[in-house]
Amino acid sequence: MDKKILLGGAAALLLVGNMYATPANAAIDLSIGGEASVSLTMNDKCSDTQQTADDMEDILDFIDTKYTDGNAAVSDTATANDVLDDINTNVTFAAGDTFSNVTFKDYNCESGVDATKEDGPELGWGKELSIGASGTLANGLSVSFSDTLDLTNTDDKHGNFSMSFGGAFGTLTVKDGAPNAVTSALVGDTSGRAVTGFNDWEGHTSSAKTAGNGGTGILYQAPSMGNMDLYVSWAPNASDNGLSSANYQDTFGVGLTFSAGDLTIGGGMQTASAEAACSSTVTVANADITAQALYDYAFDGELACGDQTATAIGATFSAGGVDLSAAWSERDTDEADLTTLSAGMSTDVGAYSLSVDWANTVKGYGLKGVEDEQTIIGATVSTALGDGVDLGLSFSTNDMSLASEEFGDGNDGDTNNYRAQAKITVSF
């Protein structure tokens, strides 16, 4: 539970040295808050060690046999016409160039670390500071500002700036990180909650966002129409530099949320037009290449490429003290598509809050039958130890199958691991 210190206009001015004392400031309230946490985490993230790099000739022979009728083995040198010619023409070599090695995923284990040396619990911490200011002016215009500074790692970018203007016309918000009408309207999506702690695969990228969802953008929320809320978003430049060099410009989104008693439905669509089309071919130099990059090149697996459309819909329903959630989202690109399904259930039992979440993400490639899939199941129990002090216990399992790892691990590219954490958070 968050507790914030509210400072009236006069007190806020005293806090900064009473440098300004205009009547306009008297309508603005300043709030300061934050939280600090300590955690104890256990996992088996190093249970699957990184596979030894292999000669590209072996990998291409494996791909050729698995996804085609099995041509003759490729040679040690190649030209553009005889590498994967029955699969795809995207990967090419300069004539006479020798095959390089293919390296495999390290499964989030530190480079060079022996998996047998993993020794149990990991003690961690976190801290953040949030500030905000809001008020309604004499002319009826409401203004608010908020920002959160994650102080756990001060090298990280602080990208939570937000300023809003509201009135009879609705609410207009300017926000860093391009506010998205789809995610603002979407309800029932528990995928972000379920994947906490498993940030080792690009499939965690939200399917409800496009690659144009970067930079500073504007979100407009129309005045509520009964039980319906309409959102419209626009991000002028994904690189936030005002230059035409940004690949994604003028990203638009629209979202709608509708409530009827205990049932709420929400979702929307966002489109992003790329200035540059996907590259149809790539020349691999005589150097190591990751298996994932090889599959992306060969089978059109690039997620941030070409024109994109993100579509999402979800629902929440409350009955008998139990909250049920479900959502579907898809990001359609010129190459790979990303689809996420999630579901969750939460309830309160006395002083305890319980939740169970499930999320499944599939990355499809341009070649039919080639895909990556990840399924995560998570459970959380939390309770208040006192005013402003919370205890949370969470456990998650992660099942991930990557097509590019099939040759390396000999187990269809599948890996499983778990994560358990106890965390105490002090909010102020």
C-alpha positions as CSV (number, residue, x, y, z in Angstrom):
1,M,0.0,0.0,0.0
2,D,1.4,3.4,-1.0
3,K,1.4,6.3,1.4
4,K,2.2,9.7,0.0
5,I,3.0,13.0,1.7
6,L,0.6,15.7,0.5
7,L,1.9,19.2,0.6
8,G,-0.3,22.2,-0.1
9,G,0.8,25.0,-2.3
10,A,2.3,27.1,0.5
11,A,4.1,24.1,2.0
12,A,5.5,23.1,-1.3
13,L,6.9,26.5,-1.8
14,L,8.6,26.4,1.6
15,L,10.1,23.0,0.7
16,V,12.0,24.6,-2.3
17,G,13.0,27.7,-0.4
18,N,10.0,29.9,-1.0
19,M,11.5,31.0,-4.3
20,Y,8.1,31.7,-5.9
21,A,4.9,32.8,-4.3
22,T,2.3,33.5,-7.0
23,P,-1.4,32.9,-6.4
24,A,-1.5,30.3,-9.3
25,N,0.7,27.9,-7.3
26,A,-1.7,27.9,-4.4
27,A,-4.0,25.6,-6.5
28,I,-1.4,22.9,-7.0
29,D,-0.8,20.2,-4.5
30,L,2.6,18.4,-4.4
31,S,2.9,14.7,-3.4
32,I,6.1,12.8,-2.7
33,G,6.2,9.1,-2.2
34,G,8.1,6.0,-3.0
35,E,9.1,2.6,-1.8
36,A,12.0,0.4,-0.8
37,S,12.2,-3.3,-0.9
38,V,14.4,-6.3,0.0
39,S,14.0,-9.7,-1.6
40,L,15.2,-13.3,-1.4
41,T,15.1,-15.1,-4.7
42,M,15.8,-18.7,-5.7
43,N,15.7,-20.1,-9.3
44,D,17.4,-22.6,-11.5
45,K,18.1,-20.3,-14.4
46,C,21.5,-22.0,-15.0
47,S,20.0,-25.5,-15.1
48,D,20.4,-25.6,-18.9
49,T,23.9,-24.7,-19.8
50,Q,24.8,-23.0,-23.1
51,Q,25.4,-25.5,-25.9
52,T,28.8,-25.6,-27.5
53,A,29.1,-23.6,-30.7
54,D,28.9,-25.7,-33.9
55,D,30.0,-25.3,-37.5
56,M,27.3,-23.6,-39.6
57,E,27.5,-26.4,-42.1
58,D,26.1,-28.8,-39.5
59,I,23.3,-26.4,-38.6
60,L,22.3,-25.8,-42.2
61,D,22.2,-29.5,-42.8
62,F,19.9,-29.9,-39.8
63,I,17.6,-27.1,-41.0
64,D,17.6,-28.5,-44.5
65,T,16.6,-32.0,-43.3
66,K,14.0,-30.8,-40.8
67,Y,12.1,-28.2,-42.9
68,T,12.6,-29.6,-46.5
69,D,12.6,-32.9,-48.2
70,G,16.3,-33.3,-47.3
71,N,18.7,-32.1,-50.0
72,A,22.3,-33.1,-50.3
73,A,24.5,-31.7,-47.5
74,V,25.7,-28.2,-48.1
75,S,29.4,-27.7,-48.8
76,D,32.0,-25.9,-46.8
77,T,31.8,-22.8,-49.1
78,A,28.8,-21.4,-50.7
79,T,27.3,-18.8,-53.0
80,A,24.0,-17.0,-52.8
81,N,22.2,-19.7,-54.8
82,D,23.2,-22.9,-53.0
83,V,22.6,-22.0,-49.3
84,L,19.1,-22.9,-48.1
85,D,17.8,-22.6,-51.6
86,D,14.8,-24.9,-50.9
87,I,13.9,-23.1,-47.7
88,N,14.5,-19.4,-48.2
89,T,16.8,-17.0,-50.2
90,N,17.3,-14.6,-47.4
91,V,20.7,-15.9,-46.1
92,T,23.5,-15.5,-48.5
93,F,27.3,-15.8,-48.5
94,A,29.9,-14.1,-50.6
95,A,31.4,-16.5,-53.1
96,G,34.2,-18.4,-51.5
97,D,33.3,-17.3,-47.9
98,T,33.7,-20.1,-45.4
99,F,31.1,-21.1,-42.9
100,S,31.3,-19.5,-39.5
101,N,30.3,-21.0,-36.2
102,V,26.8,-20.9,-34.8
103,T,26.5,-20.0,-31.1
104,F,23.5,-20.9,-28.9
105,K,21.5,-19.2,-26.1
106,D,23.1,-18.9,-22.7
107,Y,19.7,-19.2,-20.9
108,N,20.3,-16.1,-18.8
109,C,23.3,-17.7,-17.1
110,E,26.4,-15.6,-16.8
111,S,29.0,-16.1,-19.5
112,G,31.5,-18.8,-18.5
113,V,29.6,-19.8,-15.4
114,D,29.4,-23.5,-14.6
115,A,25.7,-24.4,-13.9
116,T,26.8,-26.7,-11.1
117,K,28.2,-23.8,-9.2
118,E,24.8,-22.1,-8.7
119,D,24.5,-21.9,-4.9
120,G,21.0,-21.0,-3.9
121,P,19.3,-17.8,-2.7
122,E,20.0,-14.4,-4.1
123,L,19.6,-11.4,-1.9
124,G,18.4,-8.3,-3.7
125,W,16.9,-4.8,-3.1
126,G,15.1,-2.0,-4.9
127,K,14.1,1.6,-4.3
128,E,12.1,4.2,-6.2
129,L,10.9,7.8,-5.6
130,S,7.7,9.1,-7.0
131,I,6.7,12.8,-7.2
132,G,3.5,14.3,-8.5
133,A,1.6,17.6,-8.6
134,S,-2.0,18.2,-9.4
135,G,-4.8,20.7,-9.0
136,T,-7.7,22.5,-10.6
137,L,-7.2,26.2,-11.6
138,A,-9.8,28.9,-11.2
139,N,-10.8,28.6,-14.9
140,G,-11.7,24.9,-14.4
141,L,-8.6,23.4,-16.1
142,S,-7.2,20.5,-14.2
143,V,-3.5,19.9,-14.4
144,S,-1.4,17.0,-13.1
145,F,2.2,15.9,-13.4
146,S,3.9,12.6,-12.2
147,D,7.2,11.0,-12.5
148,T,8.9,7.9,-11.0
149,L,12.6,7.6,-10.5
150,D,13.8,4.1,-10.2
151,L,16.9,4.4,-8.0
152,T,17.8,0.7,-8.0
153,N,20.0,1.2,-11.0
154,T,20.7,4.8,-11.6
155,D,22.1,4.0,-15.0
156,D,18.6,3.1,-16.2
157,K,16.6,5.6,-18.1
158,H,13.9,7.3,-16.1
159,G,11.0,7.1,-18.5
160,N,7.9,7.6,-16.5
161,F,7.3,11.4,-17.1
162,S,3.7,12.3,-17.5
163,M,1.7,15.6,-17.6
164,S,-2.0,15.8,-18.0
165,F,-4.5,18.6,-18.7
166,G,-8.2,17.9,-18.1
167,G,-11.6,19.6,-18.3
168,A,-14.9,19.3,-20.0
169,F,-13.1,18.4,-23.2
170,G,-11.7,15.3,-21.6
171,T,-8.1,14.6,-20.6
172,L,-4.9,15.2,-22.6
173,T,-1.7,13.5,-21.4
174,V,1.8,14.0,-22.7
175,K,4.0,11.1,-21.7
176,D,7.4,9.7,-22.3
177,G,7.4,6.2,-23.8
178,A,4.5,7.0,-26.1
179,P,1.2,6.4,-24.3
180,N,-0.8,3.8,-26.1
181,A,-4.5,3.9,-26.4
182,V,-4.6,0.1,-26.7
183,T,-2.9,-0.6,-23.4
184,S,-4.8,2.2,-21.7
185,A,-8.1,0.7,-22.7
186,L,-7.1,-3.0,-22.4
187,V,-8.3,-4.9,-19.4
188,G,-7.7,-8.4,-18.2
189,D,-4.1,-8.7,-19.4
190,T,-2.1,-10.6,-16.8
191,S,0.9,-11.4,-19.0
192,G,3.1,-8.7,-17.5
193,R,2.3,-10.0,-14.0
194,A,3.0,-13.6,-14.9
195,V,6.3,-13.1,-16.6
196,T,8.0,-11.2,-13.7
197,G,11.5,-12.5,-13.3
198,F,11.7,-14.2,-16.7
199,N,13.1,-11.4,-18.9
200,D,15.3,-13.5,-21.1
201,W,13.3,-13.7,-24.3
202,E,12.0,-11.1,-26.7
203,G,8.6,-12.7,-26.5
204,H,8.1,-10.6,-23.4
205,T,7.7,-7.6,-25.6
206,S,4.0,-6.7,-25.3
207,S,1.9,-7.9,-28.3
208,A,-0.4,-4.9,-27.7
209,K,2.4,-2.5,-28.7
210,T,4.2,-1.8,-32.0
211,A,7.8,-0.8,-32.4
212,G,6.5,2.7,-33.0
213,N,5.5,2.9,-29.4
214,G,8.6,4.9,-28.4
215,G,9.5,8.5,-27.8
216,T,7.2,11.1,-26.3
217,G,3.5,10.9,-27.3
218,I,0.0,12.2,-26.6
219,L,-3.0,10.3,-25.2
220,Y,-6.5,11.8,-25.4
221,Q,-9.3,10.3,-23.2
222,A,-12.7,11.6,-24.2
223,P,-15.3,12.4,-21.6
224,S,-17.0,9.2,-20.3
225,M,-20.1,8.4,-22.3
226,G,-22.2,6.4,-19.8
227,N,-20.1,3.3,-19.1
228,M,-17.9,3.8,-22.2
229,D,-14.4,5.4,-22.3
230,L,-12.6,6.3,-25.6
231,Y,-8.9,6.7,-25.9
232,V,-6.8,8.0,-28.9
233,S,-3.0,8.1,-29.0
234,W,-0.4,9.6,-31.3
235,A,3.4,9.3,-31.2
236,P,5.1,11.6,-33.7
237,N,8.6,10.1,-33.7
238,A,9.8,6.8,-32.2
239,S,13.3,8.2,-31.8
240,D,12.2,11.4,-30.1
241,N,14.6,13.4,-32.2
242,G,12.2,15.2,-34.7
243,L,14.3,13.9,-37.6
244,S,13.0,11.9,-40.6
245,S,15.7,9.2,-39.8
246,A,13.4,7.6,-37.3
247,N,12.0,4.4,-38.8
248,Y,8.5,4.8,-37.1
249,Q,6.7,8.1,-37.3
250,D,3.1,9.1,-36.7
251,T,2.0,6.0,-34.8
252,F,-1.7,6.1,-34.1
253,G,-3.9,4.1,-31.7
254,V,-7.5,3.9,-30.6
255,G,-9.0,2.1,-27.7
256,L,-12.4,1.6,-26.1
257,T,-13.4,0.3,-22.6
258,F,-17.0,-0.6,-21.7
259,S,-18.3,-1.6,-18.3
260,A,-21.6,-3.3,-17.5
261,G,-22.0,-4.1,-13.8
262,D,-19.3,-6.7,-12.8
263,L,-18.2,-7.1,-16.5
264,T,-15.6,-4.9,-18.2
265,I,-14.4,-5.3,-21.8
266,G,-11.6,-3.3,-23.3
267,G,-9.2,-3.2,-26.2
268,G,-8.2,-1.5,-29.4
269,M,-5.8,-1.2,-32.3
270,Q,-2.5,0.6,-33.0
271,T,-0.8,1.0,-36.4
272,A,2.8,2.0,-37.1
273,S,4.1,2.6,-40.6
274,A,7.8,2.0,-41.2
275,E,9.8,4.4,-43.2
276,A,12.1,1.5,-44.3
277,A,10.8,-1.9,-45.5
278,C,12.2,-5.2,-44.1
279,S,15.4,-6.2,-45.7
280,S,14.8,-9.1,-48.1
281,T,18.3,-10.5,-47.9
282,V,21.2,-10.5,-45.5
283,T,24.8,-11.4,-46.2
284,V,26.5,-13.3,-43.3
285,A,30.2,-12.5,-42.9
286,N,32.8,-15.1,-42.0
287,A,32.2,-14.7,-38.3
288,D,30.2,-16.3,-35.5
289,I,26.4,-15.8,-35.6
290,T,23.8,-16.7,-33.0
291,A,21.4,-19.5,-33.8
292,Q,18.5,-17.1,-33.1
293,A,19.8,-14.6,-35.6
294,L,20.3,-17.3,-38.2
295,Y,16.6,-18.4,-37.9
296,D,15.5,-14.7,-38.0
297,Y,17.4,-14.2,-41.2
298,A,16.4,-17.4,-42.8
299,F,12.7,-17.5,-41.8
300,D,11.6,-13.9,-41.5
301,G,11.7,-13.8,-37.7
302,E,12.5,-10.1,-37.1
303,L,9.9,-8.6,-34.7
304,A,10.7,-5.0,-35.1
305,C,10.6,-4.8,-38.9
306,G,8.3,-3.2,-41.4
307,D,4.7,-1.9,-41.0
308,Q,3.1,-3.2,-37.8
309,T,-0.4,-3.5,-36.4
310,A,-1.2,-4.3,-32.7
311,T,-4.7,-5.6,-31.8
312,A,-5.9,-6.5,-28.4
313,I,-9.0,-7.3,-26.4
314,G,-9.6,-8.4,-22.9
315,A,-12.2,-8.8,-20.2
316,T,-12.6,-8.8,-16.4
317,F,-15.4,-10.3,-14.4
318,S,-16.1,-10.2,-10.6
319,A,-18.3,-12.7,-8.9
320,G,-18.5,-13.8,-5.3
321,G,-15.3,-12.0,-4.3
322,V,-13.3,-13.6,-7.1
323,D,-11.9,-11.5,-9.9
324,L,-11.4,-13.3,-13.3
325,S,-9.3,-11.9,-16.1
326,A,-8.5,-12.9,-19.7
327,A,-6.9,-11.1,-22.7
328,W,-5.7,-11.7,-26.2
329,S,-3.3,-9.6,-28.2
330,E,-1.4,-9.9,-31.5
331,R,1.3,-7.8,-33.1
332,D,1.3,-8.4,-36.9
333,T,4.5,-7.4,-38.7
334,D,5.9,-7.7,-42.2
335,E,7.8,-10.7,-40.9
336,A,7.2,-12.4,-37.6
337,D,4.0,-12.2,-35.7
338,L,3.7,-12.2,-31.9
339,T,0.5,-13.5,-30.2
340,T,-0.2,-13.5,-26.4
341,L,-3.0,-15.2,-24.5
342,S,-3.3,-14.6,-20.7
343,A,-5.7,-15.4,-17.9
344,G,-5.7,-14.8,-14.2
345,M,-7.7,-15.1,-11.0
346,S,-7.4,-13.2,-7.8
347,T,-9.2,-13.0,-4.5
348,D,-8.8,-11.9,-0.9
349,V,-8.9,-14.5,2.0
350,G,-8.9,-12.6,5.2
351,A,-5.8,-10.5,5.4
352,Y,-4.2,-12.3,2.4
353,S,-4.5,-11.5,-1.3
354,L,-4.1,-14.4,-3.7
355,S,-3.6,-14.5,-7.4
356,V,-2.8,-17.1,-10.1
357,D,-1.7,-16.1,-13.6
358,W,-1.1,-17.9,-16.9
359,A,0.5,-16.5,-20.0
360,N,1.3,-18.0,-23.4
361,T,3.3,-16.2,-26.1
362,V,4.0,-17.6,-29.6
363,K,6.3,-16.0,-32.1
364,G,5.6,-17.2,-35.6
365,Y,8.1,-17.1,-38.4
366,G,7.6,-16.6,-42.1
367,L,8.0,-20.3,-42.7
368,K,5.0,-22.4,-41.7
369,G,5.9,-24.8,-38.9
370,V,8.7,-22.7,-37.4
371,E,7.7,-21.0,-34.1
372,D,8.9,-20.1,-30.6
373,E,6.6,-20.6,-27.7
374,Q,6.7,-19.7,-24.0
375,T,4.2,-20.6,-21.2
376,I,4.5,-19.1,-17.7
377,I,2.4,-19.9,-14.7
378,G,2.7,-17.8,-11.6
379,A,1.1,-17.6,-8.2
380,T,1.4,-14.8,-5.6
381,V,0.4,-14.4,-2.0
382,S,0.6,-11.1,-0.3
383,T,-0.3,-9.5,3.1
384,A,0.2,-6.4,5.0
385,L,2.6,-6.7,7.9
386,G,1.7,-3.3,9.1
387,D,0.8,0.2,7.9
388,G,2.9,0.7,4.7
389,V,4.8,-2.6,5.0
390,D,3.8,-5.5,2.7
391,L,5.1,-9.1,2.4
392,G,4.8,-10.9,-0.9
393,L,5.5,-14.5,-1.8
394,S,5.6,-15.6,-5.4
395,F,6.4,-18.7,-7.4
396,S,6.6,-19.1,-11.2
397,T,7.4,-21.8,-13.7
398,N,8.7,-21.1,-17.2
399,D,8.5,-23.4,-20.1
400,M,10.2,-22.1,-23.2
401,S,10.7,-23.7,-26.6
402,L,12.9,-22.0,-29.2
403,A,13.1,-23.4,-32.7
404,S,16.7,-22.1,-33.1
405,E,17.8,-24.2,-30.1
406,E,16.6,-27.6,-31.5
407,F,20.0,-28.6,-32.9
408,G,22.0,-27.4,-29.9
409,D,20.2,-29.0,-27.0
410,G,18.8,-32.1,-28.7
411,N,15.5,-31.6,-26.8
412,D,13.4,-29.8,-29.4
413,G,14.7,-26.5,-28.1
414,D,12.7,-26.8,-24.8
415,T,13.9,-25.6,-21.4
416,N,12.1,-25.3,-18.1
417,N,12.9,-23.4,-15.0
418,Y,11.3,-21.9,-11.9
419,R,11.6,-18.8,-9.8
420,A,10.6,-18.3,-6.1
421,Q,10.8,-15.0,-4.2
422,A,10.0,-13.6,-0.8
423,K,9.8,-9.8,-0.8
424,I,9.2,-7.1,1.8
425,T,8.2,-3.7,0.5
426,V,8.1,-0.5,2.6
427,S,6.0,2.2,1.1
428,F,6.0,5.9,2.1
